[in-house]
Amino acid sequence: MLMRTDPFQDLERLTHQVLGTAAHPAVMPIDAWREGEEFLVELDLPGIDTGSLDLDLERNVLTVRAQRPELEPGREMVAAERTRGVFSRQIFLGDGLDSDRISADYADGVLRVRIPVAERAKPRKIEVARGDGHQVIDA
């Protein structure tokens, strides 16, 4: 049989469950990094209802929403530690990213979002005119 041992941890978990409503969505853990010519963002969303997974882009803000279904009523729970309800996270994108080519996939409880670097933000060479000819300088 499972036993509860930490009343403070239970209180914190209850607080997260109460705040994880449509009005106050719970936060999802995130990792983000640059890999070559794109940024990758991974969000942990195990056990969510994939039909509730929603990504919206408005201006330079990518909003990710998902929902983990509530438990069936009438169950006598021994432990209920997993947060349920609505999850939401906003990711602010810089101007150097190509928001028209964002892609996402969900596998094994992880949502992976790929955000390409915009062409205008990639390093390029700029030609500098001089009195006796042209010289190429790395930008």
Long-range contacts (C-beta under 8 A, 24 or more apart in sequence): 1-78, 2-78, 2-79, 4-79, 13-81, 13-83, 16-83, 17-83, 17-84, 17-85, 20-83, 20-84, 20-85, 20-86, 20-87, 21-85, 21-86, 22-85, 22-86, 25-65, 25-85, 25-86, 25-87, 25-88, 26-83, 26-85, 26-86, 26-87, 26-88, 27-87, 27-88, 27-89, 28-64, 28-66, 28-87, 28-88, 28-89, 30-89, 30-91, 32-91, 34-117, 37-116, 37-117, 37-122, 38-114, 38-115, 38-116, 38-117, 39-97, 39-114, 39-115, 39-116, 39-117, 40-112, 40-113, 40-114, 40-115, 41-91, 41-112, 41-113, 41-115, 42-110, 42-111, 42-112, 42-113, 43-89, 43-110, 43-111, 43-113, 44-109, 44-110, 45-87, 45-106, 45-109, 45-110, 45-111, 46-109, 47-82, 47-109, 48-87, 48-109, 50-106, 53-106, 53-111, 55-102, 55-104, 55-113, 57-99, 57-102, 60-92, 60-93, 60-94, 60-95, 60-97, 60-99, 61-90, 61-91, 61-92, 61-93, 62-90, 62-91, 62-92, 62-93, 62-99, 62-102, 62-113, 62-115, 63-88, 63-89, 63-90, 63-91, 64-88, 64-89, 64-90, 64-91, 64-111, 64-113, 66-111, 95-121, 96-120, 96-121, 97-121
